């Protein structure tokens, strides 16, 4: 990350290592809303600062470093409780979102407080068929038919399943577009370890960002997989793109999606290029 020259305001943030009411409001918002995009995080930070008279720069660029310190302070305090605010990236357009993640559980039972055992079993079956599909999305008819595959739990009707899908979409676990259902960024962020453990023989990590990759492009020669947005960044200036895996380097036979807009994030450079931090923001 390219840090700006320290200002008095930034110094005050660095000194402020204890959780205050602003931090608590910020954290409570994540707990109630589940996941926020980068713009929403910046707006929330400003609201918290104004409400509790916390010094903050008006300029958005100058506010990046204080915002990072703000989130790190929260993460340092919730880490003993196996919680962390983390970044997730949409597999469809590469946009950034941030969620409050439980780091101690890799099972889907972490959702037990919001869904019944039957609903959780249905969601597990839905994840299973999405992972098994060719392009990480399934039709609504196939999804509703999952009610007949539920075992050892109370059966759901198709009406029940439709209501559940609506709630899963509202809570940002899934996306429903033109009759197709896929996992949303929140699922990739919070359930990645569950998916990687349960379906370790069926899923891959992106060769570039090293995160779970369901939607993307796969090298036909060696099987290396890239997110669409990672491939776009990697091959942006390449006339003849090649597989990035050492020992392969075969021609990349796909059309490269061009990034439609500059990705909005809460920092100015990707954390992979920065010194490793506790706060993955």
ZATOR-225585 format. One record per residue: x, y, z of N, C-alpha, C in turn. Coordinates in pm, whole numbers, padded with zeros to 5 digits, always signed. Example, Ala and Ser with C-alpha at 12.3 -4.5 7.8 and 13.67 -1.06 7.14 Angstrom:
2
+01319-00569+00780+01230-00450+00780+01320-00330+00780+01285-00225+00708+01367-00106+00714+01290+00003+00787
END
This chain:
281
+00084-00120+00000+00000+00000+00000+00087+00124+00000+00056+00222-00080+00134+00344-00086+00078+00442+00016+00141+00452+00133+00092+00538+00239+00116+00684+00207+00027+00768+00249+00043+00911+00233+00129+00963+00348+00174+01088+00338+00250+01148+00447+00161+01152+00571+00216+01111+00688+00134+01113+00809+00082+01253+00837-00043+01262+00873-00102+01389+00912-00137+01381+01059-00175+01494+01116-00215+01495+01257-00332+01402+01280-00425+01401+01186-00543+01315+01201-00503+01169+01199-00413+01130+01105-00369+00991+01098-00297+00951+01225-00217+01041+01281-00144+01012+01404-00242+00986+01518-00348+01064+01523-00449+01045+01626-00513+00907+01613-00535+00861+01489-00594+00729+01467-00499+00619+01513-00370+00637+01490-00273+00535+01528-00262+00523+01679-00279+00637+01749-00274+00635+01894-00399+00569+01950-00510+00584+01879-00639+00536+01926-00650+00385+01900-00595+00305+01990-00592+00161+01970-00704+00089+02044-00777+00161+02128-00884+00099+02203-01017+00115+02129-01102+00017+02145-01235+00025+02084-01315+00138+02149-01376+00222+02067-01464+00326+02119-01603+00307+02060-01692+00400+02088-01830+00387+02041-01838+00386+01889-01748+00459+01823-01745+00459+01678-01712+00322+01622-01612+00257+01681-01576+00121+01640-01694+00025+01662-01759+00041+01776-01869-00050+01808-01987-00033+01712-02017+00091+01676-02125+00114+01579-02088+00054+01444-01964+00070+01403-01913+00015+01277-01929-00137+01278-01886-00200+01387-01894-00346+01399-02038-00393+01403-02123-00325+01477-02264-00363+01485-02332-00356+01348-02291-00260+01268-02348-00248+01133-02311-00369+01049-02187-00416+01061-02146-00536+00989-02224-00657+01039-02245-00665+01170-02318-00779+01227-02462-00783+01177-02523-00668+01160-02663-00665+01118-02681-00673+00967-02584-00620+00891-02598-00613+00745-02526-00727+00673-02434-00795+00739-02368-00911+00679-02251-00877+00592-02275-00803+00485-02168-00771+00391-02195-00633+00329-02089-00556+00310-02101-00421+00254-02002-00404+00141-02039-00327+00039-01942-00298-00066-01850-00185-00021-01746-00158-00100-01644-00060-00060-01703+00078-00035-01795+00119-00121-01857+00251-00104-01936+00258+00026-02007+00150+00058-02085+00147+00182-01995+00150+00304-01878+00084+00297-01783+00084+00408-01733+00226+00434-01698+00296+00327-01649+00434+00340-01757+00525+00399-01881+00506+00353-01992+00587+00406-02015+00557+00553-02008+00428+00589-02028+00388+00728-01920+00447+00818-01796+00445+00770-01684+00503+00846-01709+00651+00873-01753+00722+00771-01780+00866+00786-01893+00890+00886-01998+00809+00878-02111+00821+00971-02065+00800+01115-01984+00697+01137-01935+00666+01272-01849+00780+01326-01765+00835+01240-01677+00945+01281-01757+01070+01316-01855+01102+01233-01936+01221+01258-02021+01206+01384-02079+01089+01402-02168+01067+01516-02094+01079+01649-01970+01028+01652-01894+01028+01778-01777+01125+01776-01783+01222+01683-01684+01330+01677-01541+01278+01672-01520+01177+01588-01386+01121+01566-01322+01198+01451-01200+01251+01469-01135+01325+01360-01119+01237+01236-01154+01291+01121-01139+01216+00997-01124+01313+00881-01041+01280+00781-01024+01367+00664-01150+01369+00579-01181+01483+00523-01294+01494+00432-01260+01434+00296-01133+01449+00255-01087+01396+00128-01084+01244+00133-01150+01179+00035-01163+01033+00037-01028+00963+00032-00937+01014-00048-00805+00951-00059-00728+00961+00073-00735+01077+00137-00666+01095+00264-00731+01013+00376-00857+00975+00357-00928+00898+00459-00895+00750+00454-00824+00704+00350-00796+00561+00335-00713+00506+00451-00603+00576+00484-00516+00527+00591-00586+00525+00726-00657+00632+00766-00733+00625+00891-00838+00515+00892-00903+00492+00778-01003+00385+00770-00937+00250+00792-00821+00228+00733-00749+00102+00753-00714+00083+00900-00664+00188+00965-00630+00181+01106-00755+00152+01190-00865+00212+01151-00993+00193+01219-01035+00047+01214-01027-00014+01095-01065-00154+01078-00966-00246+01148-00837-00214+01141-00737-00298+01210-00760-00298+01361-00796-00183+01415-00824-00176+01558-00939-00270+01594-01044-00268+01513-01157-00358+01537-01112-00503+01526-01039-00537+01421-00995-00675+01401-00905-00722+01515-00819-00635+01565-00732-00672+01676-00812-00706+01801-00925-00640+01819-01006-00664+01937-01102-00781+01923-01143-00813+01802-01237-00925+01785-01166-01055+01747-01037-01046+01719-00962-01167+01683-00968-01276+01790-00959-01243+01921-00970-01348+02024-01103-01421+02022-01204-01359+01961-01336-01422+01950-01353-01490+01814-01241-01508+01745-01238-01576+01615-01327-01507+01512-01322-01375+01511-01396-01296+01413-01300-01200+01344-01333-01163+01221-01249-01070+01147-01328-01008+01032-01305-00879+01008-01361-00814+00890-01266-00842+00775-01318-00904+00668-01234-00945+00556-01293-00897+00423-01207-00898+00324-01248-00857+00190-01286-00979+00106-01393-00963+00028-01432-01063-00071-01447-00995-00206-01432-01072-00313-01438-01015-00448-01542-01089-00531-01627-01016-00599-01729-01076-00685-01663-01150-00801-01708-01273-00825-01654-01349-00938-01713-01301-01070-01817-01221-01064-01880-01172-01187-01815-01046-01241-01788-00949-01153-01733-00822-01202-01609-00773-01128-01561-00851-01030-01438-00812-00960-01456-00704-00857-01580-00664-00828-01603-00559-00728-01576-00611-00587-01529-00522-00500-01492-00559-00364-01608-00544-00266-01618-00638-00173-01712-00629-00063-01640-00672+00063-01698-00637+00178-01633-00667+00305-01735-00727+00400-01695-00833+00471-01787-00900+00560-01722-00937+00691-01806-00961+00792-01759-01007+00922-01758-01159+00920-01639-01217+00931-01621-01361+00910-01583-01430+01040-01645-01546+01066-01605-01632+01177-01489-01718+01130-01372-01704+01193-01251-01772+01146-01232-01910+01208-01314-01947+01306-01293-02074+01376-01377-02188+01320-01477-02157+01238-01566-02260+01185-01553-02269+01034-01543-02391+00986-01540-02412+00842-01665-02485+00796-01763-02496+00885-01887-02567+00850-01999-02468+00825-02099-02516+00757-02213-02432+00724-02305-02413+00845-02277-02486+00954-02360-02473+01074-02349-02335+01137-02252-02255+01093-02241-02118+01145-02366-02036+01111-02448-02087+01018-02571-02018+00979-02692-02068+01057-02668-02154+01156-02777-02221+01226-02871-02125+01298-02822-02009+01335-02908-01915+01408-03010-01847+01317-02987-01852+01187-03077-01785+01093-03164-01880+01011-03126-02008+01007-03197-02104+00922-03221-02234+00998-03330-02302+00964-03364-02429+01028-03273-02540+00975-03267-02654+01043-03187-02767+00993-03226-02807+00851-03354-02805+00820-03399-02841+00685-03350-02739+00583-03355-02612+00619-03310-02507+00529-03159-02514+00507-03085-02544+00614-02940-02558+00600-02905-02676+00510-02979-02786+00525-02955-02903+00441-02984-02871+00295-03090-02795+00272-03123-02753+00135-03011-02667+00078-02961-02574+00158-02853-02485+00112-02727-02566+00081-02698-02666+00163-02582-02752+00138-02598-02825+00004-02719-02875-00023-02744-02942-00151-02731-02844-00267-02775-02720-00244-02763-02618-00348-02616-02589-00379-02536-02575-00275-02392-02554-00296-02332-02671-00374-02375-02791-00340-02323-02912-00406-02349-02910-00556-02470-02874-00598-02498-02877-00742-02436-02757-00814-02420-02646-00742-02351-02532-00803-02206-02565-00828-02141-02627-00731-02000-02667-00746-01985-02768-00859-02083-02858-00873-02075-02963-00975-02110-02913-01115-02169-02795-01126-02209-02743-01257-02089-02693-01335-02107-02676-01465-01996-02635-01552-01956-02489-01532-02053-02404-01502-02023-02261-01491-02066-02200-01358-02076-02285-01255-02106-02240-01118-02241-02171-01105-02339-02215-01184-02474-02166-01169-02572-02274-01213-02690-02273-01152-02790-02375-01181-02926-02308-01202-03015-02380-01270-03148-02327-01297-03239-02337-01177-03343-02255-01176-03435-02253-01063-03514-02383-01050-03549-02445-01163-03624-02571-01158-03541-02680-01093-03415-02694-01136-03326-02793-01076-03309-02767-00927-03303-02641-00891-03285-02605-00751-03407-02644-00668-03526-02614-00715-03647-02647-00640-03664-02798-00625-03615-02873-00722-03625-03019-00714-03537-03079-00604-03452-02997-00545-03367-03046-00436-03448-03086-00313-03572-03039-00303-03654-03074-00186-03672-03224-00174-03668-03295-00286-03687-03441-00284-03561-03514-00240-03448-03443-00229-03321-03506-00193-03283-03483-00048-03369-03415+00027-03337-03388+00168-03353-03515+00250-03254-03543+00335-03255-03664+00417-03231-03630+00563-03296-03706+00651-03276-03694+00796-03316-03558+00852-03397-03486+00778-03451-03358+00825-03596-03349+00782-03668-03254+00838-03807-03232+00799-03812-03186+00654-03904-03245+00579-03914-03212+00437-03960-03068+00416-03916-03012+00304-03961-02879+00263-04048-02892+00139-04149-02808+00128-04227-02802+00005-04155-02710-00092-04198-02710-00217-04136-02620-00314-04166-02474-00281-04282-02451-00220-04312-02315-00176-04215-02272-00065-04187-02367+00025-04089-02339+00131-03953-02307+00069-03917-02385-00032-03787-02366-00098-03780-02230-00167-03888-02190-00230-03891-02059-00296-03873-01946-00194-03939-01962-00080-03926-01862+00027-03782-01859+00079-03722-01976+00094-03584-01984+00141-03488-01918+00042-03507-01945-00086-03421-01884-00188-03431-01732-00184-03551-01682-00161-03571-01538-00152-03494-01480-00034-03497-01551+00079-03425-01503+00197-03274-01514+00179-03229-01622+00115-03086-01637+00088-03035-01526-00003-03121-01485-00097-03082-01374-00185-03083-01242-00109-03185-01220-00028-03193-01097+00051-03074-01085+00145-03033-01196+00203-02919-01197+00295-02785-01208+00223-02790-01204+00090-02671-01196+00004-02583-01321+00006-02646-01437+00028-02572-01563+00017-02572-01614-00127-02678-01585-00201-02687-01630-00340-02727-01514-00431-02705-01533-00561-02751-01438-00663-02848-01510-00754-02956-01445-00790-03051-01501-00886-03063-01404-01003-03017-01449-01119-03015-01364-01238-03070-01441-01357-03178-01390-01415-03238-01450-01534-03263-01600-01515-03317-01636-01400-03352-01775-01374-03235-01863-01334-03117-01807-01320-02998-01882-01281-02957-01844-01139-02912-01942-01063-02873-01921-00924-02725-01953-00907-02653-01864-00842-02511-01886-00815-02480-01836-00675-02361-01868-00626-02320-01822-00494-02274-01677-00503-02321-01594-00411-02283-01454-00408-02151-01436-00334-02099-01315-00337-01969-01286-00276-01966-01324-00128-02076-01305-00058-02078-01339+00085-02050-01486+00108-02107-01574+00026-02081-01717+00040-01935-01749+00013-01878-01687-00091-01738-01711-00124-01647-01662-00013-01687-01556+00055-01607-01498+00162-01618-01578+00291-01740-01615+00329-01762-01678+00458-01760-01831+00455-01788-01889+00338-01797-02036+00330-01687-02097+00245-01582-02019+00215-01477-02071+00127-01408-02193+00186-01378-02192+00316-01309-02306+00377-01398-02430+00378-01527-02410+00402-01622-02522+00396-01622-02584+00257-01631-02501+00155-01636-02551+00017-01504-02618-00021-01392-02558+00019-01261-02616-00014-01239-02749+00056-01292-02765+00175-01275-02891+00249-01369-03000+00198-01495-02966+00179-01594-03066+00139-01577-03107-00007-01540-03012-00091-01532-03040-00235-01389-03022-00286-01292-03066-00207-01152-03044-00240-01111-03106-00373-01179-03210-00416-01144-03272-00544-01217-03208-00662-01307-03116-00634-01391-03059-00740-01370-02910-00761-01301-02844-00670-01283-02698-00683-01135-02664-00688-01107-02545-00739-00969-02496-00752-00958-02357-00692-00834-02320-00661-00805-02182-00623-00750-02109-00744-00779-01981-00752-00727-01899-00861-00575-01892-00852-00509-01909-00965-00363-01907-00969-00306-01771-00933-00385-01666-00947-00336-01530-00921-00363-01485-00778-00489-01484-00736-00522-01434-00602-00520-01542-00495-00511-01669-00537-00502-01784-00446-00629-01805-00363-00741-01753-00412-00867-01772-00343-00957-01865-00423-01058-01920-00355-01152-02011-00419-01204-01953-00550-01203-02035-00654-01248-01989-00785-01352-02086-00841-01476-02044-00846-01583-02124-00906-01610-02078-01048-01624-01946-01066-01643-01889-01199-01510-01836-01251-01474-01876-01372-01349-01827-01427-01312-01899-01555-01185-01894-01589-01132-01959-01709-01027-02062-01668-01028-02176-01736-00939-02286-01701-00848-02320-01818-00719-02329-01793-00624-02366-01897-00653-02508-01944-00678-02529-02073-00709-02664-02123-00589-02757-02119-00471-02702-02104-00349-02784-02103-00314-02837-01965-00320-02749-01863-00275-02791-01730-00382-02778-01622-00496-02718-01654-00603-02706-01556-00594-02586-01465-00496-02501-01486-00484-02379-01405-00608-02292-01423-00660-02241-01312-00784-02163-01317-00760-02019-01274-00828-01927-01341-00820-01785-01310-00960-01727-01301-00982-01640-01202-01104-01561-01202-01108-01474-01328-01226-01440-01374-01236-01352-01491-01164-01220-01466-01185-01162-01346-01123-01033-01318-00973-01044-01300-00926-01158-01249-00781-01178-01235-00717-01195-01372-00784-01268-01461-00734-01284-01598-00731-01150-01669-00833-01069-01646-00839-00937-01709-00722-00851-01667-00690-00850-01537-00577-00771-01488-00444-00827-01538-00433-00960-01537-00307-01024-01577-00276-01003-01724-00379-01015-01807-00357-01011-01953-00395-00877-02016-00417-00776-01933-00467-00648-01982-00383-00591-02095-00252-00604-02086-00163-00545-02187-00093-00651-02272-00142-00774-02264-00081-00884-02338-00151-00905-02472-00075-00904-02580-00133-00932-02711-00153-01081-02731-00063-01161-02675-00071-01307-02687-00061-01369-02547-00171-01365-02472-00167-01416-02334-00135-01564-02327-00060-01600-02222-00022-01739-02200-00054-01779-02057-00072-01908-02037-00100-01961-01904+00010-01916-01807-00027-01864-01690+00074-01813-01596+00148-01921-01519+00103-02046-01527+00167-02150-01448+00304-02185-01504+00404-02188-01415+00538-02227-01456+00535-02371-01507+00600-02394-01619+00602-02527-01677+00494-02550-01779+00401-02456-01791+00296-02467-01893+00317-02359-01999+00277-02237-01967+00297-02122-02057+00235-02143-02195+00131-02229-02203+00062-02247-02330-00029-02127-02357-00066-02109-02484-00151-01997-02521-00283-02001-02443-00327-01885-02398-00454-01875-02324-00564-01852-02427-00649-01954-02449-00740-01951-02566-00873-01881-02545-00880-01792-02448-01009-01730-02417-01010-01580-02448-01130-01531-02474-01146-01386-02485-01130-01326-02346-01054-01221-02335-01029-01159-02206-01131-01049-02181-01204-01065-02072-01300-00962-02034-01225-00837-01990-01262-00725-02042-01200-00600-02000-01273-00545-01879-01198-00503-01780-01257-00448-01659-01336-00323-01693-01467-00320-01667-01550-00208-01709-01522-00078-01635-01468-00087-01514-01441+00033-01437-01330+00004-01338-01270+00110-01286-01168+00092-01184-01232+00036-01059-01173-00070-01006-01229-00133-00887-01226-00038-00769-01340-00025-00701-01344+00059-00582-01313-00027-00461-01217+00016-00381-01176-00059-00265-01146+00040-00153-01117-00009-00034-01092+00083+00077-00944+00107+00099-00861+00057+00005-00718+00086+00010-00671+00114-00130-00548+00160-00144-00501+00204-00275-00420+00100-00349-00383-00010-00283-00309-00116-00350-00349-00248-00290-00341-00356-00367-00386-00486-00319-00300-00533-00204-00360-00601-00100-00283-00646+00014-00177-00746-00023-00192-00819-00136-00090-00916-00175+00043-00847-00204+00038-00719-00246+00159-00647-00277+00210-00568-00157+00134-00569-00048+00174-00499+00072+00231-00597+00171+00289-00544+00278+00335-00631+00384+00216-00701+00444+00230-00830+00474+00118-00907+00525+00069-00846+00656-00065-00833+00670-00123-00773+00788-00225-00867+00849-00255-00839+00974-00361-00915+01040-00495-00882+00977-00514-00757+00946-00642-00715+00888-00637-00732+00738-00712-00828+00686-00715-00852+00542-00817-00759+00481-00781-00630+00471-00872-00531+00418-00810-00460+00300
END
